[in-house]
Amino acid sequence: MGDKTQRQQPGAAGRAPTADRPSSVRNVVLVGHTGAGKTTLVEALALTAGALNRAGRVEDGGTVSDYDEIEHRQQRSVQLSLVPVEWGGIKINILDTPGYADFVGELRAGLRAADAALFVISASDGVDGATRMLWEECAAVGMPRAIVVTHLEASRADYAQMTSVCGEIFGGDDPDAVVPLYLPLYGPPGPDGHSPVHGLLGLLSRRVYDYRSGERVERDPDPAELELISEARNRLIEGIIAESEDESLMDRYLGGEEIDLKTLVEDLERAVARGTFHPVLMAAPAADGARQGLGTVELLELVTGGFPTPLERPPVAVTTPDGSSRPDVVCDPDGPLVAEVVKTSSDPYVGRISLVRVFSGTLRPDTTVHVSGHGLADRGHEDHDVDEKIGALTAPFGKQQRTLGQAIAGDLACVAKLTRAETGDTLSAKESPLLMQPWVMPDPLLPVAIEAHSKADEDKLSQGLARLVAEDPTMRLEQNPHTHQVVLWCLGEAHQDLALDRLRTRYGVQVDPVPHKVSLRETFGERASGRGRHVKQSGGHGQYAICEIEVEPLPPGSGIEFVDKVVGGAVPRQFIPSVEKGVRAQAAKGVAAGYPLVDVRVTLRDGKAHSVDSSDAAFQTAGALALREAAAEARIHLLEPVAELAVMVPDEYVGPVMSDLAGRRGRVVGTEPAGPGRSLVRAEIPEIEIGRYAVDLRSVSHGTGRFDRSYARHEPMPPQLADKIREQAERGT
């Protein structure tokens, strides 16, 4: 860390960092809200580590993190990016994640691949609700975390206030577990009255690290700086000792003994790796022409010295593809091969590229592995077990792919041309196939119905959609059998726009969004009778069929019942199935607004036939006519699907959420506590009212709400809405 007495040397630009043992690997994911500066920080760390020749740029002129054309157009990260660097002989796999809520699937993939997290917090924007929730998720699994404060150059940035806020929010009952390792060293005020930060005051080492020259220069503090250090140092030391659970050291400290720096650093590293102590650091990008950004050396030293190695990750649970249990696997390069595809992407020149985290064993080029994919059938991913040959192993760096000789347990690498592997799949030895349980992914709850723009697009649509959902398991493809629509379920509008953009730019498929339909139904509101008469004579054999039916409503879920009560052979026995076939065909088409008819009993009472002109087709037509006539004389209800909604929100948003649901014809059926400061609101609501609820809830709850939905039943639609839909059906709209 920055407080260590010996400087660690950066890696060299132009080559891929490698690791020969798990202890020399660190996997860290950067998380935080959009605009917090994660991508800028990644580039600053890469520059300081010597992986870049100039700030944020690689040889082809792209950035090391946001290199996709879509990211350039949208000016934000939309996908998980890996940037490997080397510092002091340690390979650091930096995983940059999008901050926007629509791309939480990429974030979860990054968490799966990493062993520790850096929470990037903007000094000018503060901590949003979504970041708080993510911190709690990481805390629940014991993931080590540190905090990096950015945007210190903003006029309203206040580092002291931000560290205090972080202690209150992230520390919970123990704010002393979240304390700064460094204090800012301010320069003279500028024209706007804001004093820039140009250095750091090391609290443990009691040294000053000055970055004004573009590189870190270390010196002794002057008396005023030493006084500032002393005031904050005691709280830091007490927090470190308390969280490291070193009781003897605490007794020595309270007894007035001066604790040596080496012991303090070791205890700090132990507490951070255990996930109980969360240091706060600061960072800023390098100025033009400078090689090191403020705080980047200190951050790299914290990652290499304070964050856990892959060896410290808990053993991974595995089964065979058929579900038989197997012993958990540990991080051992000589153990059985177990790796997981954490991200799948397509390159127009290379083809499919799979980003893989190796949990056990060693992955080598030109070997055959078993690919197992299970548990994502509900997202449009079929279970599969196939053998595939590993192509080249590479390390990404911007758009470049740098060749690797192998990827050992604990490391990350890209594998080219795994044609069947999808995100979440397990790679293992073909002689002994194993399967890891996929990580939990958010449900896509925003539907967009699409149609091919042209006949040429229609021919390519199926393949393009299959490749799209293979890359992104947070997207679900639905071929709705009731509405006959192709529906992509996404996490939000930005996710939806990204999907349509990728269909067009990557797979050459132009699609048009169309209004999403819910599966309405029709039913009889009362008993009715109908007579179907189909009599025609047009030369040769004619058509003759008459039938009389009675229709009555049944309880929900009964479907269509057909009862034969014909007496005396008025309708010959061979034509009774024909009447039923005609009735069911008409019921499927609807009798009022074109939606399927359900929950009725149709009784055939009487009819007439002709010895020559009656036929199967004639009685089918008569059955359909009889049902339409009965519907014309009866009150027909339109039935709409009703969903059960479970909305999780902070307590302060329960009122607004309930008011919003009521405005959507929802019925709140109860609320219950769901953890500290959160409530679960349960409601029943028509599905037609929640087509955009994934977007609207985010607005109502300021990004902190989540919901699940499930089908409950169909029930009658209010008459005024039903009349409107019937009018639209009559106009053909």
C-alpha positions as a printed Julia matrix, in Angstrom:
733×3 Matrix{Float64}:
   0.0     0.0     0.0
   0.99    3.63   -0.22
   2.13    3.43    3.38
   4.68    0.7     2.64
   8.23    1.88    2.74
   9.31    0.21   -0.51
   7.89    1.28   -3.87
   6.47   -1.49   -6.06
   7.39   -1.3    -9.72
   4.8    -1.09  -12.48
   4.4    -3.55  -15.33
   5.4    -2.93  -18.92
   3.18   -1.71  -21.73
   2.52   -3.81  -24.8
   2.46   -7.3   -23.3
  -0.21   -9.33  -21.56
   0.3    -9.71  -17.79
   0.62  -13.37  -16.81
   0.38  -15.33  -13.59
   2.05  -18.63  -12.72
   0.32  -19.19   -9.37
  -3.02  -18.11   -7.84
  -1.34  -16.1    -5.11
  -0.05  -13.67   -7.76
  -3.56  -12.84   -9.04
  -6.06  -10.26   -7.8
  -9.54  -10.01   -9.29
 -11.27   -6.74   -8.44
 -14.52   -5.3    -9.76
 -15.29   -1.56   -9.9
 -18.9    -0.72   -9.07
 -20.83    2.49   -8.57
 -23.54    4.65  -10.08
 -23.32    5.89  -13.62
 -21.07    8.91  -13.98
 -19.05    8.16  -10.84
 -15.86    7.84  -12.88
 -15.23    4.08  -12.92
 -13.97    3.91  -16.5
 -11.76    6.98  -16.02
 -10.3     5.36  -12.92
  -9.58    2.12  -14.78
  -7.65    4.06  -17.4
  -5.75    5.99  -14.72
  -4.77    2.72  -13.0
  -3.67    1.2   -16.33
  -1.53    4.27  -17.05
   0.1     4.19  -13.6
   0.75    0.45  -13.92
   2.59    1.09  -17.19
   0.02   -0.67  -19.37
  -0.69    2.46  -21.41
   1.58    4.69  -23.41
  -0.63    7.73  -22.84
  -3.65    8.44  -20.68
  -6.61    6.23  -21.51
  -5.36    5.21  -24.95
  -3.96    2.05  -26.47
  -2.15    1.6   -29.73
  -5.28    1.64  -31.92
  -6.53    4.89  -30.41
  -9.38    3.34  -28.4
  -9.88    3.35  -24.66
  -9.04    0.32  -22.57
 -12.54   -0.04  -21.18
 -15.25    1.65  -23.28
 -14.24    0.52  -26.76
 -17.57   -0.64  -28.21
 -19.1     1.63  -30.88
 -22.37    1.68  -28.96
 -20.52    2.93  -25.87
 -18.95    5.69  -27.94
 -22.36    6.77  -29.24
 -24.08    6.63  -25.85
 -21.1     8.03  -23.91
 -21.47    5.43  -21.15
 -20.48    1.86  -20.34
 -22.98   -0.79  -21.37
 -20.97   -3.96  -20.82
 -18.49   -5.64  -18.51
 -14.88   -4.96  -19.52
 -11.7    -6.65  -18.36
  -8.44   -4.7   -18.14
  -5.5    -6.78  -16.85
  -2.5    -4.89  -15.49
   0.59   -5.8   -13.48
   1.89   -4.17  -10.32
   4.8    -5.38   -8.26
   4.74   -8.84   -9.85
   1.0    -9.23   -9.2
  -1.48   -9.58  -12.04
  -4.58   -7.45  -11.38
  -7.68   -8.26  -13.37
  -9.69   -5.02  -13.22
 -13.35   -5.53  -14.11
 -15.15   -2.34  -15.1
 -18.95   -2.54  -14.82
 -21.71   -0.28  -16.13
 -23.34    1.94  -13.53
 -26.73    2.28  -15.2
 -29.43    0.08  -13.67
 -30.45   -1.46  -17.02
 -27.1    -3.23  -17.25
 -27.14   -4.84  -13.81
 -26.62   -8.22  -15.49
 -23.13   -7.1   -16.53
 -22.53   -5.93  -12.97
 -23.54   -9.3   -11.52
 -21.23  -11.07  -13.95
 -18.4    -8.86  -12.7
 -19.2    -9.69   -9.09
 -19.2   -13.39   -9.96
 -15.74  -13.16  -11.53
 -14.15  -10.97   -8.83
 -12.88  -11.63   -5.33
 -13.18   -8.03   -4.06
 -14.98   -4.82   -4.97
 -14.0    -1.18   -5.26
 -16.98    1.11   -4.74
 -16.4     4.27   -6.76
 -18.21    7.25   -5.22
 -18.36   10.71   -6.77
 -17.52   13.47   -4.3
 -19.95   15.77   -6.11
 -22.9    13.34   -6.45
 -22.78   11.29   -3.27
 -24.19    7.8    -2.67
 -27.39    6.75   -4.42
 -29.9     4.17   -3.24
 -28.85    1.52   -5.76
 -25.24    1.7    -4.55
 -26.4     1.25   -0.96
 -28.34   -1.87   -1.94
 -25.35   -3.29   -3.78
 -23.13   -2.7    -0.75
 -25.56   -4.71    1.37
 -25.54   -7.54   -1.17
 -21.75   -7.69   -1.06
 -21.81   -7.56    2.73
 -24.22  -10.52    2.83
 -21.65  -12.74    1.08
 -18.63  -11.24    2.88
 -16.99   -9.76   -0.22
 -14.06   -7.48    0.68
 -14.77   -3.87   -0.22
 -12.96   -0.55   -0.33
 -14.2     2.91   -1.32
 -12.62    5.26   -3.83
 -13.77    8.88   -3.88
 -13.53   10.57   -7.29
 -14.36   13.95   -8.83
 -12.35   15.81   -6.21
 -11.85   18.58   -8.76
 -15.57   19.5    -8.66
 -16.3    22.85   -7.05
 -18.73   21.34   -4.55
 -16.55   18.33   -3.72
 -15.93   17.87    0.0
 -13.77   14.85    0.83
 -14.2    15.09    4.58
 -17.97   15.24    4.28
 -18.0    12.36    1.8
 -15.94   10.09    4.05
 -18.33   10.9     6.9
 -21.34   10.05    4.71
 -19.72    6.78    3.63
 -19.12    5.87    7.26
 -22.76    6.48    8.13
 -24.18    4.67    5.1
 -21.77    1.79    4.64
 -20.62    1.36    8.23
 -24.11    0.8     9.63
 -23.72    0.0    13.31
 -19.95    0.32   13.04
 -18.99    3.56   11.25
 -15.39    3.13   12.46
 -15.08    0.24    9.98
 -15.22    2.81    7.16
 -12.42    5.35    7.57
  -9.91    7.07    5.25
  -6.35    5.86    4.83
  -5.27    9.24    3.46
  -6.22   12.88    3.77
  -6.15   15.28    0.82
  -3.33   17.78    0.48
  -4.86   20.95   -0.92
  -3.17   23.56   -3.05
  -3.93   27.3    -3.09
  -7.48   28.29   -4.18
  -8.08   28.85   -7.87
 -10.08   31.65   -9.53
 -13.35   29.94   -8.55
 -12.28   29.74   -4.9
 -11.92   25.96   -5.04
  -8.68   24.5    -3.68
  -7.37   21.63   -5.86
  -6.09   18.39   -4.34
  -2.5    17.76   -5.4
  -1.29   15.24   -2.85
  -2.08   12.81   -0.04
  -1.27   12.7     3.64
  -0.55    9.07    4.64
  -2.16    8.43    8.02
  -0.29    5.22    8.85
   3.13    6.15    7.47
   2.86    9.84    8.46
   4.32   10.72    5.07
   3.25   13.13    2.33
   2.77   11.95   -1.26
   2.87   14.87   -3.65
   1.54   14.39   -7.22
   2.02   17.9    -8.58
   4.88   16.8   -10.84
   2.81   14.08  -12.53
   4.48   11.35  -10.47
   4.35   10.57   -6.78
   7.02   12.33   -4.77
   7.36   11.28   -1.13
   8.47   13.62    1.65
   8.16   14.32    5.38
   5.16   16.37    6.53
   5.58   19.91    7.8
   4.26   20.71   11.33
   0.79   21.76   10.11
   0.45   18.62    7.99
   1.66   16.44   10.83
  -1.02   17.9    13.11
  -3.72   17.02   10.55
  -2.37   13.48   10.28
  -2.27   12.94   14.04
  -5.91   13.93   14.52
  -7.19   11.29   12.05
  -4.55    8.61   12.67
  -5.81    7.46   16.06
  -9.31    6.69   14.76
  -7.84    4.76   11.83
  -5.56    2.66   14.04
  -8.39    1.87   16.46
 -10.61    0.79   13.59
  -7.92   -1.43   12.08
  -7.1    -3.14   15.35
 -10.77   -3.64   16.25
 -11.7    -5.15   12.89
  -8.6    -7.36   12.73
  -9.7    -8.83   16.09
  -6.17   -8.68   17.46
  -6.97   -8.28   21.18
  -3.37   -8.3    22.35
  -2.55   -5.49   19.94
  -5.52   -3.47   21.2
  -4.29   -3.85   24.78
  -0.84   -2.67   23.74
  -2.27    0.29   21.87
  -4.58    1.34   24.71
  -1.61    1.03   27.05
   0.14    3.79   25.11
   2.57    1.6    23.18
   3.61    2.85   19.74
   2.61    0.17   17.21
   5.12   -0.28   14.39
   4.02    0.38   10.8
   4.61   -3.19    9.59
   2.21   -4.62   12.18
  -0.44   -2.02   11.38
  -0.23   -2.72    7.65
  -0.48   -6.47    8.21
  -3.55   -6.01   10.41
  -5.07   -3.66    7.84
  -4.58   -6.22    5.08
  -6.09   -8.95    7.28
  -9.16   -6.86    8.13
  -9.75   -5.82    4.51
  -9.41   -9.39    3.21
 -11.89  -10.61    5.84
 -14.44   -8.09    4.58
 -14.81   -6.34    7.94
 -12.81   -3.16    7.33
 -13.37   -0.84    4.39
 -10.71    1.81    3.79
 -11.58    5.02    1.96
  -9.14    6.29   -0.65
  -9.24    9.01   -3.28
  -8.16    9.04   -6.89
  -8.03   11.35   -9.89
  -6.84   10.86  -13.49
  -3.4    11.99  -14.53
  -3.02   15.43  -16.03
  -2.08   15.71  -19.7
   1.43   14.39  -20.15
   1.63   13.01  -16.59
   2.2     9.34  -15.91
   0.49    8.92  -12.58
  -2.89   10.11  -11.39
  -3.54   11.21   -7.84
  -3.92    8.23   -5.52
  -3.46    5.57   -8.18
  -0.25    4.2    -6.7
  -1.9     3.91   -3.31
  -4.91    2.18   -4.81
  -2.81   -0.37   -6.71
  -0.87   -1.11   -3.54
  -4.09   -1.63   -1.58
  -5.38   -4.06   -4.21
  -2.14   -6.07   -4.32
  -1.49   -5.99   -0.58
  -4.9    -5.76    1.05
  -7.31   -7.6    -1.23
  -7.6   -11.41   -1.06
  -6.06  -13.84   -3.51
  -8.21  -16.41   -5.32
  -6.89  -18.97   -2.82
  -8.97  -17.27   -0.13
 -12.25  -17.65   -2.03
 -14.59  -20.26   -0.52
 -14.65  -23.64   -2.33
 -17.01  -23.83   -5.3
 -19.98  -26.2    -5.19
 -20.31  -28.43   -8.27
 -22.44  -31.32   -9.48
 -22.4   -33.57  -12.5
 -24.59  -32.4   -15.41
 -27.28  -34.88  -14.33
 -27.35  -33.39  -10.81
 -25.24  -35.91   -8.87
 -23.23  -34.32   -6.08
 -19.47  -33.97   -6.24
 -16.93  -32.64   -3.73
 -16.47  -28.85   -3.73
 -13.5   -27.68   -5.76
 -10.77  -25.39   -4.42
  -8.46  -23.02   -6.26
  -5.74  -25.42   -7.38
  -4.01  -25.22  -10.79
  -3.45  -28.98  -10.62
  -7.03  -29.77   -9.64
  -9.97  -30.76  -11.88
 -10.83  -28.18  -14.5
 -13.79  -25.99  -13.51
 -14.26  -22.68  -15.3
 -17.27  -20.5   -15.93
 -18.27  -18.27  -18.82
 -19.04  -14.93  -17.18
 -19.59  -13.01  -20.4
 -20.18  -13.8   -24.06
 -19.7   -11.29  -26.85
 -19.37  -11.27  -30.63
 -16.55   -9.79  -32.63
 -17.16   -9.14  -36.35
 -13.73  -10.55  -37.21
 -13.01  -13.18  -34.55
 -16.56  -14.4   -33.9
 -17.83  -15.36  -30.47
 -15.53  -14.54  -27.55
 -16.12  -16.01  -24.08
 -14.7   -14.33  -20.98
 -13.93  -17.16  -18.56
 -13.07  -17.28  -14.86
 -11.04  -20.38  -13.98
 -11.95  -21.65  -10.52
  -9.91  -24.88  -10.55
  -7.41  -26.55  -12.83
  -5.62  -24.96  -15.77
  -7.14  -23.97  -19.09
  -4.87  -24.49  -22.1
  -5.26  -23.73  -25.81
  -6.11  -26.48  -28.3
  -7.63  -28.81  -25.7
 -11.14  -30.25  -25.73
 -13.42  -29.36  -22.83
 -16.99  -30.2   -21.87
 -19.47  -27.31  -22.02
 -22.49  -27.62  -19.7
 -25.36  -25.14  -19.69
 -28.32  -25.76  -17.38
 -30.89  -23.79  -15.44
 -31.72  -20.98  -17.86
 -34.51  -22.59  -19.88
 -36.91  -19.85  -18.8
 -34.67  -17.28  -20.55
 -34.75  -19.04  -23.91
 -31.55  -21.04  -23.29
 -31.88  -24.76  -23.91
 -29.96  -27.1   -21.61
 -26.92  -28.42  -23.42
 -23.91  -30.7   -22.86
 -21.34  -30.72  -25.63
 -17.61  -31.13  -26.13
 -15.78  -28.22  -27.75
 -12.17  -27.49  -28.59
 -10.56  -24.52  -26.9
  -9.1   -22.09  -29.42
  -6.63  -19.37  -28.59
  -6.5   -17.98  -25.06
  -6.14  -14.21  -24.92
  -6.12  -11.29  -22.52
  -8.23   -8.32  -23.67
  -6.91   -4.79  -23.71
  -9.32   -2.44  -25.39
 -10.06   -3.89  -28.83
  -6.81   -5.86  -28.76
  -6.54   -9.53  -27.78
  -3.11  -10.5   -26.47
  -2.17  -14.18  -26.61
  -1.85  -16.21  -23.4
  -0.15  -19.57  -23.0
  -2.55  -20.75  -20.29
  -5.01  -19.58  -17.64
  -4.49  -21.05  -14.18
  -6.99  -21.4   -11.35
  -7.98  -17.95  -10.11
  -7.25  -16.17  -13.4
  -9.44  -14.71  -16.14
  -9.0   -15.16  -19.88
 -10.87  -14.9   -23.16
 -11.58  -17.97  -25.27
 -12.37  -17.63  -28.95
 -14.84  -19.61  -31.06
 -16.67  -21.62  -28.4
 -19.72  -21.88  -30.63
 -22.09  -23.44  -28.09
 -20.89  -21.82  -24.87
 -23.22  -19.19  -23.43
 -22.98  -16.84  -20.45
 -23.29  -18.89  -17.27
 -22.01  -22.15  -18.79
 -19.42  -24.37  -17.09
 -16.25  -25.61  -18.78
 -14.75  -28.81  -17.38
 -12.71  -31.83  -18.42
 -14.51  -33.92  -21.04
 -13.6   -37.11  -19.12
 -15.22  -35.79  -15.92
 -17.93  -33.2   -16.72
 -18.94  -30.87  -13.89
 -21.53  -28.13  -13.52
 -21.58  -24.93  -11.46
 -24.92  -23.47  -10.48
 -25.5   -20.24  -12.46
 -25.49  -17.04  -10.45
 -28.75  -15.28   -9.69
 -29.74  -12.92  -12.47
 -32.46  -10.26  -12.39
 -35.69  -11.0   -14.19
 -36.3    -8.92  -17.33
 -39.68   -7.28  -16.82
 -39.96   -4.72  -19.63
 -41.46   -6.24  -22.81
 -40.85   -5.02  -26.35
 -42.67   -6.73  -29.21
 -40.78   -6.72  -32.5
 -41.37   -7.49  -36.14
 -38.87   -7.94  -38.95
 -38.56   -4.8   -41.03
 -38.46   -6.68  -44.33
 -38.56  -10.19  -45.76
 -34.77  -10.28  -45.8
 -34.72   -9.35  -42.1
 -37.33  -12.0   -41.35
 -35.03  -14.68  -42.7
 -32.22  -13.58  -40.36
 -34.33  -12.69  -37.31
 -34.4   -16.08  -35.62
 -30.62  -16.55  -35.73
 -29.96  -12.97  -34.62
 -32.27  -13.27  -31.63
 -30.74  -16.6   -30.61
 -27.26  -15.09  -30.62
 -28.48  -12.04  -28.72
 -29.98  -14.0   -25.8
 -26.97  -16.34  -25.75
 -24.79  -13.33  -24.96
 -27.13  -11.76  -22.42
 -28.96  -14.03  -19.95
 -30.77  -11.02  -18.48
 -32.75  -10.89  -21.72
 -35.61  -13.32  -22.37
 -37.05  -14.26  -25.73
 -40.73  -15.17  -25.9
 -42.76  -16.47  -28.82
 -46.22  -15.73  -27.4
 -48.65  -18.39  -28.63
 -51.71  -16.32  -27.66
 -50.82  -12.97  -29.21
 -48.52  -14.44  -31.91
 -45.9   -11.81  -31.11
 -42.13  -12.1   -30.8
 -41.32  -10.42  -27.48
 -37.95   -9.46  -26.02
 -38.09   -8.99  -22.26
 -35.48   -6.47  -21.12
 -34.43   -4.75  -17.88
 -35.27   -1.21  -19.01
 -35.44    1.17  -21.93
 -31.66    1.51  -22.29
 -31.33   -2.28  -22.26
 -34.06   -2.48  -24.89
 -32.38    0.13  -27.1
 -29.07   -1.71  -26.78
 -30.67   -5.0   -27.85
 -32.25   -3.48  -30.96
 -29.01   -1.65  -31.79
 -26.99   -4.86  -31.54
 -29.49   -6.72  -33.71
 -28.97   -4.1   -36.38
 -25.22   -3.46  -36.12
 -23.84   -6.88  -35.14
 -26.25   -9.26  -36.81
 -27.6    -7.16  -39.68
 -31.24   -7.54  -38.64
 -33.5    -4.49  -38.78
 -36.61   -4.81  -36.6
 -39.53   -2.54  -35.8
 -40.98   -2.29  -32.3
 -44.77   -2.73  -32.23
 -47.28   -2.3   -29.39
 -47.07   -5.16  -26.93
 -50.3    -7.1   -26.54
 -51.54   -8.83  -23.42
 -53.44  -12.08  -23.83
 -57.1   -11.03  -23.41
 -59.93  -13.56  -23.37
 -63.69  -13.53  -23.94
 -66.48  -15.31  -22.1
 -70.27  -15.3   -21.9
 -71.78  -13.28  -19.09
 -75.14  -15.09  -19.31
 -76.87  -18.08  -20.85
 -77.71  -17.75  -24.55
 -78.93  -19.81  -27.5
 -77.89  -19.8   -31.13
 -78.96  -21.42  -34.38
 -76.5   -22.11  -37.12
 -77.99  -22.59  -40.57
 -75.68  -23.35  -43.5
 -77.74  -24.23  -46.57
 -76.4   -23.65  -50.08
 -77.13  -25.14  -53.5
 -74.77  -24.29  -56.33
 -74.95  -27.24  -58.69
 -73.89  -30.78  -57.9
 -73.72  -31.55  -54.22
 -74.99  -28.72  -52.05
 -74.24  -27.86  -48.43
 -76.83  -28.49  -45.77
 -76.38  -28.29  -42.01
 -78.5   -26.84  -39.22
 -77.69  -27.0   -35.52
 -79.06  -25.4   -32.41
 -76.89  -24.83  -29.38
 -77.14  -23.42  -25.89
 -74.19  -21.63  -24.26
 -73.75  -21.03  -20.54
 -70.86  -19.55  -18.55
 -68.62  -21.73  -16.4
 -66.25  -20.94  -13.5
 -62.81  -19.47  -14.41
 -60.36  -22.04  -15.67
 -62.98  -24.43  -17.03
 -62.06  -23.97  -20.69
 -64.56  -25.05  -23.35
 -66.96  -27.91  -22.65
 -69.02  -29.47  -25.44
 -72.09  -31.53  -24.54
 -74.21  -33.59  -26.94
 -77.92  -33.7   -26.03
 -79.35  -34.42  -29.45
 -82.24  -36.9   -29.41
 -83.88  -38.83  -32.22
 -80.92  -38.57  -34.58
 -81.72  -34.97  -35.64
 -77.99  -34.57  -36.19
 -76.41  -37.8   -37.41
 -73.78  -39.2   -35.05
 -70.97  -38.81  -37.58
 -71.55  -35.01  -37.75
 -71.65  -34.25  -34.0
 -67.8   -34.1   -33.82
 -68.0   -31.76  -36.83
 -70.24  -29.35  -34.9
 -67.83  -29.48  -31.96
 -64.88  -28.81  -34.24
 -66.63  -25.78  -35.72
 -67.56  -24.44  -32.26
 -63.99  -24.8   -30.97
 -62.52  -23.21  -34.08
 -64.82  -20.2   -33.7
 -64.08  -20.03  -29.96
 -60.36  -19.81  -30.74
 -61.04  -16.87  -33.08
 -63.31  -15.09  -30.58
 -66.89  -13.88  -30.85
 -66.72  -10.19  -29.92
 -63.27   -8.58  -30.24
 -61.17  -11.36  -31.72
 -59.85  -12.89  -28.49
 -60.19  -16.58  -27.57
 -63.44  -17.62  -25.9
 -63.04  -19.51  -22.6
 -65.01  -20.88  -19.67
 -68.31  -21.83  -21.36
 -70.35  -24.99  -21.85
 -71.78  -25.43  -25.34
 -74.69  -27.88  -25.53
 -75.89  -29.19  -28.87
 -79.68  -29.48  -28.55
 -81.07  -30.07  -32.02
 -80.44  -29.78  -35.74
 -81.23  -31.03  -39.19
 -79.36  -32.89  -41.89
 -79.78  -33.84  -45.54
 -79.1   -37.34  -46.79
 -77.02  -36.06  -49.74
 -75.92  -32.49  -49.08
 -74.8   -32.73  -45.43
 -71.08  -33.03  -44.82
 -68.37  -32.58  -42.21
 -67.47  -29.14  -43.58
 -71.11  -28.02  -43.62
 -71.66  -28.9   -39.96
 -68.38  -27.26  -38.94
 -69.6   -24.06  -40.56
 -73.02  -24.41  -38.91
 -71.42  -24.89  -35.48
 -69.39  -21.71  -35.9
 -72.45  -19.75  -37.07
 -74.49  -20.98  -34.1
 -71.84  -19.79  -31.63
 -71.65  -16.36  -33.3
 -75.44  -15.99  -33.17
 -75.51  -16.91  -29.48
 -72.82  -14.31  -28.79
 -74.79  -11.64  -30.65
 -77.69  -12.15  -28.27
 -75.65  -12.33  -25.03
 -73.53  -10.09  -22.83
 -69.87  -10.89  -23.59
 -67.19  -10.12  -21.04
 -63.6    -9.31  -21.98
 -61.22  -10.98  -19.55
 -57.82   -9.44  -18.83
 -54.85  -11.15  -17.18
 -54.17  -10.1   -13.6
 -50.66  -10.31  -12.14
 -49.55  -10.8    -8.58
 -46.97   -8.11   -7.86
 -44.4    -8.12   -5.05
 -42.65   -4.74   -4.8
 -39.61   -4.3    -2.55
 -38.88   -0.68   -1.64
 -37.34    1.36    1.17
 -39.92    2.33    3.77
 -40.0     5.98    2.69
 -41.34    4.98   -0.73
 -44.14    2.66    0.4
 -46.74    5.44    0.23
 -45.85    6.64   -3.28
 -45.7     3.05   -4.54
 -49.13    2.22   -3.13
 -50.62    5.4    -4.61
 -49.09    4.58   -7.98
 -50.5     1.04   -7.89
 -53.96    2.34   -7.01
 -53.81    4.63  -10.04
 -53.2     1.57  -12.2
 -56.34   -0.25  -10.96
 -54.19   -2.26   -8.58
 -55.42   -3.76   -5.31
 -52.87   -3.77   -2.5
 -53.35   -7.01   -0.57
 -50.78   -6.38    2.13
 -47.43   -5.02    3.22
 -44.77   -6.65    5.38
 -41.26   -5.85    6.65
 -38.48   -7.09    4.37
 -35.3    -6.32    6.24
 -33.95   -3.17    7.87
 -35.65   -0.11    6.41
 -37.46   -2.0     3.63
 -40.98   -3.2     3.0
 -42.62   -5.64    0.63
 -45.84   -4.43   -0.96
 -48.06   -7.16   -2.39
 -50.72   -6.27   -4.91
 -52.9    -7.65   -7.68
 -52.96   -5.56  -10.82
 -54.09   -5.94  -14.45
 -51.14   -6.8   -16.69
 -52.23   -4.19  -19.21
 -51.38   -1.53  -16.59
 -47.79   -2.64  -15.9
 -46.23   -2.87  -19.34
 -43.76   -0.11  -18.39
 -43.7    -0.7   -14.65
 -39.99   -1.63  -14.77
 -39.33    1.96  -15.87
 -41.98    3.68  -13.77
 -41.05    2.0   -10.47
 -37.48    3.16  -10.93
 -38.76    6.73  -11.17
 -41.14    6.45   -8.19
 -38.52    4.85   -5.92
 -35.46    6.78   -7.2
 -33.88    3.57   -8.46
 -34.24    1.63   -5.2
 -37.35   -0.45   -5.94
 -37.54   -3.99   -7.28
 -40.49   -6.13   -8.16
 -41.48   -9.62   -9.18
 -44.59  -10.54  -11.09
 -46.48  -13.75  -11.71
 -49.71  -14.61  -13.48
 -52.7   -14.92  -11.13
 -55.82  -15.29  -13.27
 -58.04  -13.66  -15.88
 -60.94  -11.54  -14.67
 -63.57   -9.29  -16.34
 -62.33   -5.97  -17.62
 -64.28   -2.82  -16.65
 -67.07   -2.21  -19.22
 -65.75    1.17  -20.38
 -62.33   -0.3   -21.19
 -63.86   -3.36  -22.78
 -66.05   -1.18  -25.02
 -62.99    0.78  -26.13
 -61.17   -2.4   -27.11
 -64.2    -3.69  -29.0
 -64.38   -0.42  -30.93
 -60.71   -0.73  -31.82
 -61.29   -4.31  -32.98
 -64.22   -3.22  -35.18
 -62.04   -0.52  -36.76
 -59.29   -3.08  -37.29
 -56.74   -1.18  -35.15
